Amino acid sequence: MVMLFNKDQSVIARHIKNAISEGEINEKSNMQILHNTQYKYRPTQIYNLDVIISVGYHVKSQQGVQFRRWATSVLKDYLVKGFAVNQNRLDHYNDLKDVVALMSRTIAFQNQLSTHEYSGLFTVISDYVYALDTLDHYDYQTLTVKKTTTKQKFHATYENAMQAIQALKKKFGESAWFANEKDESFKSSIGQIYQTFGGVDLYPSVEEKAATLLYLVIKNHSFTDGNKRIAAMLFLWFMEKNGILYAADGHKRIADNTLVALTLMIAESKSDEKDIMVKVVVNLINQDNQ
């Protein structure tokens, strides 16, 4: 680390000590004492990657700046391009999540970050950790519905949904097959999101209704052509009408490429996976995404 960041050993040691005292890294799990035979078995401290990252986000040197720029670009690439998982390295998933979480904590501890260099980085990292946690809960079937919106400003009907679809039809050249209903299943999909049991809504929140609508329109194949496009449009339409499409700062709760991926995932899912698909969607549009 002295060579990597071009700083004296005393400076590196001070940053490590501060990171430990502030609870940013755990001493026992991130350091190990080895006996170096080259120096007559003198005890030598060995540090793992978490410590290097922590020091890299604190040290003030030109090499430290270069390190942080590199780390930032890697994280943004993961977020924009997606994380390519090698099937033989799935065991490293939790390691990746831990490293990203550590970087999030490190930035939170740092008081003198350059606005130009780190603009929005904390949000990027936090969002990525949230996405990894959501995948983790999905893998272990522990996803739950939480932090949703119970107050509903808008009630979808077959009639107003069809009006919205007709507006979309113009965008796609008014094909005779696009949005052509094959049966009554679309009307049933609209009604199903308002189903009750014993006087209680089966889908009590706006997010659950939106997610269920997306799922049903995709899976029921109610139209001769355009089912996935119609489902995605109605999903956004329903969220917008109920005032939850955008967060308080103006960004969409769900990115366009994420919606595309979810639409395709639902289309390929099995019929007995409906509940988990709905929960995945809800977790990606709930109030944690404000």
C-alpha positions as CSV (number, residue, x, y, z in Angstrom):
1,M,0.0,0.0,0.0
2,V,3.0,2.3,0.6
3,M,4.0,1.8,-3.0
4,L,0.5,1.7,-4.4
5,F,-0.6,5.1,-2.9
6,N,2.9,6.6,-2.7
7,K,2.6,7.5,1.0
8,D,4.8,6.8,4.1
9,Q,4.1,3.7,6.1
10,S,3.1,5.9,9.1
11,V,0.4,7.5,7.0
12,I,-1.0,4.2,5.8
13,A,-1.0,2.8,9.3
14,R,-2.9,5.9,10.6
15,H,-5.6,5.5,8.0
16,I,-6.0,1.8,8.9
17,K,-6.1,2.6,12.6
18,N,-8.8,5.3,12.0
19,A,-10.9,2.9,9.8
20,I,-10.8,0.3,12.6
21,S,-11.7,2.8,15.4
22,E,-14.6,4.3,13.4
23,G,-16.0,0.8,12.7
24,E,-15.5,1.0,9.0
25,I,-13.6,-2.3,8.9
26,N,-13.3,-5.1,11.3
27,E,-9.8,-5.8,12.4
28,K,-10.2,-9.6,13.1
29,S,-11.8,-10.4,9.7
30,N,-9.6,-8.2,7.6
31,M,-6.1,-8.7,8.9
32,Q,-3.9,-11.7,9.6
33,I,-0.5,-12.2,11.3
34,L,2.0,-14.3,9.4
35,H,5.5,-15.2,10.2
36,N,7.9,-14.0,7.5
37,T,10.8,-16.5,7.1
38,Q,12.8,-13.9,5.2
39,Y,13.1,-11.8,8.4
40,K,13.7,-14.6,10.9
41,Y,10.0,-15.3,11.5
42,R,9.2,-11.7,12.4
43,P,5.4,-11.3,12.6
44,T,4.0,-9.5,9.6
45,Q,0.5,-8.1,9.3
46,I,-1.3,-9.1,6.1
47,Y,-4.3,-7.1,4.9
48,N,-7.2,-8.1,2.6
49,L,-8.8,-6.2,-0.3
50,D,-11.3,-4.4,2.0
51,V,-8.5,-2.6,3.9
52,I,-6.8,-1.6,0.6
53,I,-10.1,-0.1,-0.6
54,S,-10.7,1.7,2.7
55,V,-7.2,3.3,2.6
56,G,-7.6,4.1,-1.1
57,Y,-10.7,6.2,-0.3
58,H,-9.0,8.1,2.5
59,V,-5.4,8.7,1.4
60,K,-4.5,12.0,-0.2
61,S,-2.1,11.5,-3.1
62,Q,-2.2,11.5,-6.9
63,Q,-2.1,7.7,-6.8
64,G,-5.1,7.8,-4.4
65,V,-7.0,10.0,-6.8
66,Q,-6.2,7.6,-9.7
67,F,-7.3,4.6,-7.6
68,R,-10.6,6.3,-6.7
69,R,-11.3,7.2,-10.3
70,W,-10.6,3.6,-11.3
71,A,-12.9,2.2,-8.6
72,T,-15.6,4.6,-9.6
73,S,-15.5,3.6,-13.2
74,V,-15.6,-0.1,-12.4
75,L,-18.7,0.4,-10.2
76,K,-20.4,2.5,-12.9
77,D,-19.6,-0.2,-15.5
78,Y,-21.2,-2.8,-13.3
79,L,-24.3,-0.7,-12.9
80,V,-24.7,0.3,-16.5
81,K,-23.5,-2.9,-18.3
82,G,-24.5,-5.4,-15.7
83,F,-22.3,-7.8,-13.7
84,A,-21.2,-10.7,-15.9
85,V,-21.3,-13.7,-13.6
86,N,-19.0,-16.6,-14.4
87,Q,-20.9,-19.8,-13.6
88,N,-17.7,-21.2,-11.9
89,R,-17.4,-18.1,-9.6
90,L,-20.9,-17.8,-8.2
91,D,-19.4,-18.3,-4.7
92,H,-17.8,-14.8,-5.1
93,Y,-21.2,-13.1,-5.2
94,N,-21.3,-12.4,-1.5
95,D,-17.7,-11.2,-1.7
96,L,-18.6,-8.6,-4.3
97,K,-21.6,-7.4,-2.3
98,D,-19.4,-7.0,0.8
99,V,-16.8,-5.0,-1.1
100,V,-19.5,-2.7,-2.6
101,A,-21.1,-2.3,0.9
102,L,-17.7,-1.4,2.3
103,M,-17.0,1.2,-0.3
104,S,-20.4,2.8,0.5
105,R,-19.5,3.0,4.2
106,T,-16.1,4.4,3.4
107,I,-17.5,7.2,1.3
108,A,-20.0,8.0,4.1
109,F,-17.1,8.3,6.6
110,Q,-15.1,10.6,4.3
111,N,-15.7,14.3,4.9
112,Q,-13.7,15.9,2.1
113,L,-14.7,14.3,-1.2
114,S,-14.3,16.3,-4.4
115,T,-17.8,17.1,-5.7
116,H,-16.6,16.9,-9.3
117,E,-14.9,13.5,-8.8
118,Y,-17.6,11.8,-6.7
119,S,-20.8,13.4,-7.8
120,G,-23.6,10.9,-7.2
121,L,-21.2,8.1,-6.4
122,F,-22.7,7.4,-3.0
123,T,-26.2,7.0,-4.6
124,V,-24.8,4.7,-7.3
125,I,-23.1,2.4,-4.8
126,S,-26.1,2.3,-2.4
127,D,-28.5,1.5,-5.3
128,Y,-26.1,-1.3,-6.4
129,V,-26.0,-2.8,-2.9
130,Y,-29.8,-2.6,-2.8
131,A,-30.0,-4.5,-6.1
132,L,-27.6,-7.2,-4.8
133,D,-29.6,-7.6,-1.7
134,T,-32.8,-8.0,-3.7
135,L,-31.2,-10.7,-5.8
136,D,-29.9,-12.3,-2.6
137,H,-33.5,-12.4,-1.1
138,Y,-34.8,-13.7,-4.4
139,D,-32.2,-16.6,-4.4
140,Y,-33.2,-17.6,-0.9
141,Q,-37.0,-17.0,-1.4
142,T,-37.1,-14.4,1.4
143,L,-38.5,-11.5,-0.6
144,T,-41.2,-9.6,1.2
145,V,-43.6,-6.8,0.4
146,K,-42.7,-3.7,2.4
147,K,-42.6,0.1,2.2
148,T,-45.5,0.3,-0.3
149,T,-48.1,3.0,-1.0
150,T,-51.6,2.3,0.4
151,K,-53.3,5.5,-0.6
152,Q,-54.6,5.2,-4.2
153,K,-55.3,8.3,-6.3
154,F,-56.5,6.4,-9.4
155,H,-58.7,3.5,-10.2
156,A,-58.0,1.6,-13.4
157,T,-60.9,0.3,-15.5
158,Y,-61.2,-1.6,-18.7
159,E,-62.4,1.6,-20.5
160,N,-59.6,4.0,-19.4
161,A,-57.0,1.3,-19.9
162,M,-58.1,0.7,-23.5
163,Q,-57.9,4.5,-24.1
164,A,-54.3,4.4,-23.0
165,I,-53.6,1.4,-25.2
166,Q,-55.2,3.1,-28.2
167,A,-52.8,6.0,-27.8
168,L,-49.9,3.5,-27.8
169,K,-51.3,1.9,-30.9
170,K,-50.8,5.1,-32.9
171,K,-47.1,5.0,-32.0
172,F,-46.7,1.6,-33.6
173,G,-48.4,2.4,-36.9
174,E,-51.9,1.4,-36.0
175,S,-51.3,-2.2,-37.1
176,A,-54.5,-4.3,-37.4
177,W,-53.0,-6.9,-35.1
178,F,-51.4,-4.7,-32.5
179,A,-53.7,-4.4,-29.4
180,N,-56.3,-6.6,-31.1
181,E,-58.1,-8.4,-28.3
182,K,-58.4,-12.2,-28.7
183,D,-60.8,-12.7,-25.9
184,E,-62.1,-11.2,-22.6
185,S,-58.9,-12.0,-20.6
186,F,-57.7,-8.4,-20.6
187,K,-60.9,-7.2,-18.9
188,S,-60.4,-10.0,-16.4
189,S,-56.8,-8.8,-15.8
190,I,-58.0,-5.3,-14.9
191,G,-60.6,-6.6,-12.5
192,Q,-58.2,-9.1,-10.9
193,I,-55.9,-6.4,-9.4
194,Y,-58.9,-5.2,-7.4
195,Q,-59.9,-8.6,-6.2
196,T,-60.9,-9.0,-2.5
197,F,-61.2,-11.9,-0.1
198,G,-63.4,-11.4,2.9
199,G,-63.6,-7.7,2.1
200,V,-59.8,-7.3,2.1
201,D,-57.8,-6.4,-1.0
202,L,-55.6,-9.3,-2.2
203,Y,-53.3,-6.6,-3.6
204,P,-53.6,-3.8,-1.0
205,S,-50.9,-1.4,-2.3
206,V,-50.4,0.6,-5.5
207,E,-47.1,-1.2,-6.1
208,E,-48.7,-4.6,-5.7
209,K,-51.5,-3.7,-8.1
210,A,-49.0,-2.3,-10.7
211,A,-46.8,-5.4,-10.5
212,T,-49.7,-7.7,-10.8
213,L,-51.1,-5.8,-13.8
214,L,-47.7,-6.1,-15.5
215,Y,-47.6,-9.8,-14.8
216,L,-51.1,-10.6,-15.9
217,V,-51.0,-8.6,-19.2
218,I,-47.8,-10.3,-20.1
219,K,-48.8,-13.9,-19.2
220,N,-52.5,-13.8,-20.4
221,H,-51.6,-13.0,-24.0
222,S,-54.8,-11.1,-24.4
223,F,-53.8,-9.4,-27.6
224,T,-52.8,-10.8,-31.0
225,D,-49.7,-8.6,-31.0
226,G,-47.9,-6.3,-28.6
227,N,-48.6,-8.0,-25.2
228,K,-45.2,-7.1,-23.6
229,R,-45.2,-3.5,-24.9
230,I,-48.8,-3.0,-23.7
231,A,-48.0,-4.5,-20.3
232,A,-44.9,-2.3,-19.8
233,M,-46.9,0.8,-20.9
234,L,-49.8,0.0,-18.6
235,F,-47.5,-0.6,-15.7
236,L,-45.9,2.9,-16.1
237,W,-49.3,4.4,-16.8
238,F,-50.8,3.0,-13.6
239,M,-47.8,4.1,-11.5
240,E,-47.9,7.6,-13.0
241,K,-51.7,8.0,-12.5
242,N,-51.2,7.0,-8.8
243,G,-48.3,9.4,-8.3
244,I,-45.5,6.8,-7.7
245,L,-43.7,6.7,-11.0
246,Y,-41.2,9.3,-10.0
247,A,-39.3,9.7,-6.7
248,A,-39.2,13.0,-4.8
249,D,-36.0,14.1,-6.6
250,G,-37.6,13.5,-10.1
251,H,-36.0,10.3,-11.1
252,K,-38.0,7.3,-12.2
253,R,-38.4,4.6,-9.5
254,I,-37.6,2.0,-12.2
255,A,-35.1,2.5,-15.0
256,D,-36.2,1.8,-18.6
257,N,-33.6,-1.0,-19.1
258,T,-34.7,-2.6,-15.8
259,L,-38.4,-2.6,-17.0
260,V,-37.3,-4.3,-20.2
261,A,-35.4,-7.0,-18.2
262,L,-38.4,-7.6,-15.9
263,T,-40.8,-7.8,-18.8
264,L,-38.7,-10.5,-20.5
265,M,-38.1,-12.3,-17.2
266,I,-41.9,-12.5,-16.5
267,A,-42.5,-13.7,-20.0
268,E,-40.1,-16.6,-19.5
269,S,-41.2,-17.4,-15.9
270,K,-43.3,-20.4,-15.0
271,S,-46.9,-20.1,-14.0
272,D,-46.2,-21.2,-10.4
273,E,-43.6,-18.3,-10.0
274,K,-46.3,-15.5,-10.1
275,D,-46.0,-14.6,-6.5
276,I,-42.2,-14.3,-6.5
277,M,-42.2,-12.3,-9.8
278,V,-44.7,-9.8,-8.3
279,K,-42.5,-9.5,-5.2
280,V,-39.4,-8.8,-7.3
281,V,-41.2,-6.0,-9.1
282,V,-42.6,-4.5,-5.9
283,N,-39.1,-4.5,-4.4
284,L,-37.8,-2.5,-7.4
285,I,-40.5,0.2,-7.2
286,N,-41.3,0.5,-3.5
287,Q,-40.4,3.5,-1.3
288,D,-36.8,2.3,-0.9
289,N,-36.4,3.6,-4.4
290,Q,-37.3,7.2,-3.4
